[in-house]
Amino acid sequence: METQTLKAEVRTLSGKGPARQLRMKGLIPAVFYGPGKEPKMLAVSPVDVSSALKGDFGRNQLIELDIAGGGKELAVVRDVEVEPLTREVLHVDFYSVAKDRPIRTTIPVLTTGRSVGVQAGGVLHVIYRQLPVVAAPDKVPAKIVLDITSLELHQSIKAKDIPLPAGVSAAIPPERAVVAVETKEKEKEETAEAAAGAAPAAGAAPAAAPAAGGKAAAPAAGGKDAKAAAPAKDAKKK
């Protein structure tokens, strides 16, 4: 992978006002951070950032930040904030990397060919469209292409079967299927099982159903009105 150079300036102010002033000058705010590095607030060209991200490697593109008055730093893009409608880049996080320090990232999984299992009526499942891998930042491949032509019904390509480049390893169990061909019935069963096992997100309480007759459900235990939620034990005696 070739390294792309990106010019950057150090900025001292943060907030919406300074960010607007930067954009008026054709720049956007950015941050550089990572292991053993003092975080730096930077300003970079959104055009240069977009150009780097549009390459084959996407966010895995190795970038050399040429910081005015601050030397050069090797980095990859860790996060990008974009405007929802125009898709303009608004803010970028750069993560410090070193060629001798492996990183964990993901790479796209593509398939080629038409499997014999699909021709027999099966359905192709691409279980991992983004494969987690561990590699030196300059060794991360742009993508992985899997030939599924010989894949029969109920067969799969597992992580251990993927021909990864030297120095690159899959960050999932070796027996984990990456792509598989199954019957449509099997697909329906898996969908039903997934729906049945769906649970509310962590920390989210399920909505309380109205009480019979349309009355609201009692407040949760421990709330401010918890004591008023039900009559006292001796209320009937009075």
BELLIN-V380992 format. One record per residue. NEAR is the number of other C-alpha atoms within 10 Angstrom. D_LAST is the distance of its C-alpha to the last C-alpha in Angstrom with 2 decimals. Layout:
<<NEAR | D_LAST> <NEAR | D_LAST>>
This chain:
<<14 | 83.36> <8 | 84.98> <13 | 83.24> <14 | 82.64> <16 | 82.98> <17 | 80.50> <16 | 81.15> <22 | 78.27> <20 | 77.77> <17 | 75.49> <16 | 72.91> <10 | 71.11> <12 | 68.53> <10 | 65.47> <8 | 63.02> <9 | 63.28> <9 | 65.90> <15 | 68.42> <18 | 67.83> <14 | 68.78> <12 | 71.88> <17 | 72.85> <16 | 72.58> <10 | 74.79> <9 | 77.41> <13 | 77.08> <22 | 75.07> <23 | 71.53> <27 | 69.44> <24 | 69.46> <18 | 68.41> <22 | 70.38> <17 | 68.71> <12 | 68.93> <10 | 69.51> <7 | 71.26> <11 | 71.59> <9 | 70.38> <14 | 68.54> <16 | 70.68> <18 | 69.84> <23 | 72.60> <24 | 73.84> <25 | 75.59> <20 | 77.07> <20 | 74.73> <13 | 77.87> <14 | 79.02> <19 | 75.57> <13 | 75.40> <11 | 78.95> <22 | 78.10> <15 | 74.99> <11 | 76.91> <12 | 79.24> <13 | 79.10> <17 | 76.97> <17 | 74.19> <21 | 71.92> <24 | 73.88> <24 | 76.93> <25 | 78.28> <23 | 78.60> <18 | 80.58> <23 | 79.06> <16 | 81.90> <17 | 80.04> <12 | 82.11> <9 | 82.83> <12 | 80.55> <8 | 82.60> <15 | 81.76> <19 | 78.70> <20 | 78.23> <23 | 75.00> <20 | 73.26> <20 | 70.74> <15 | 67.24> <14 | 65.25> <15 | 66.12> <12 | 64.16> <13 | 65.51> <10 | 64.90> <8 | 63.04> <6 | 65.35> <7 | 68.75> <9 | 68.35> <13 | 70.02> <18 | 69.55> <16 | 67.41> <20 | 66.94> <22 | 68.25> <19 | 67.34> <24 | 70.37> <20 | 69.92> <21 | 72.62> <21 | 74.50> <15 | 77.59> <13 | 80.03> <10 | 79.67> <9 | 75.85> <18 | 74.33> <16 | 71.41> <14 | 68.85> <18 | 68.88> <21 | 68.93> <20 | 71.85> <16 | 71.95> <18 | 72.58> <15 | 74.89> <14 | 76.31> <10 | 79.74> <11 | 81.10> <14 | 79.49> <19 | 78.39> <16 | 79.62> <22 | 76.03> <18 | 75.08> <12 | 78.18> <11 | 76.98> <13 | 73.73> <21 | 71.61> <20 | 69.61> <22 | 70.36> <15 | 67.41> <17 | 68.12> <13 | 65.32> <17 | 66.42> <16 | 67.78> <16 | 67.78> <18 | 68.92> <15 | 67.73> <19 | 70.80> <18 | 71.95> <22 | 75.34> <16 | 77.33> <23 | 76.73> <18 | 80.34> <17 | 80.24> <27 | 77.25> <20 | 78.56> <17 | 77.90> <16 | 76.63> <18 | 76.83> <12 | 78.42> <17 | 77.83> <14 | 80.23> <21 | 78.19> <15 | 81.13> <12 | 81.25> <20 | 77.49> <18 | 76.75> <20 | 73.60> <14 | 70.97> <14 | 73.01> <20 | 72.00> <19 | 73.50> <16 | 71.74> <21 | 71.67> <16 | 74.36> <14 | 76.65> <15 | 76.74> <12 | 80.09> <16 | 78.95> <12 | 81.57> <9 | 82.56> <11 | 80.09> <16 | 77.17> <19 | 74.45> <18 | 71.44> <15 | 68.13> <16 | 66.41> <10 | 66.81> <14 | 70.30> <11 | 69.01> <15 | 66.74> <19 | 67.99> <23 | 68.96> <22 | 70.09> <21 | 69.81> <25 | 70.78> <19 | 68.28> <17 | 67.86> <13 | 65.81> <11 | 63.48> <14 | 62.93> <16 | 62.20> <11 | 59.52> <12 | 57.94> <12 | 57.87> <12 | 56.36> <12 | 53.60> <11 | 52.90> <11 | 52.77> <10 | 50.33> <9 | 48.08> <8 | 48.11> <9 | 47.39> <10 | 44.40> <8 | 42.85> <8 | 44.75> <6 | 43.82> <6 | 40.97> <8 | 39.97> <8 | 36.50> <9 | 36.40> <7 | 34.89> <11 | 31.37> <11 | 31.34> <11 | 29.19> <10 | 26.10> <8 | 26.47> <6 | 26.62> <8 | 28.18> <9 | 25.17> <11 | 26.15> <13 | 25.65> <15 | 23.08> <15 | 24.67> <11 | 26.48> <10 | 25.01> <8 | 25.97> <10 | 26.25> <10 | 25.05> <12 | 22.14> <12 | 21.32> <12 | 17.97> <11 | 16.97> <14 | 18.37> <11 | 15.31> <9 | 11.47> <9 | 10.45> <7 | 10.41> <7 | 6.94> <8 | 5.57> <7 | 5.49> <5 | 3.81> <4 | 0.00>>
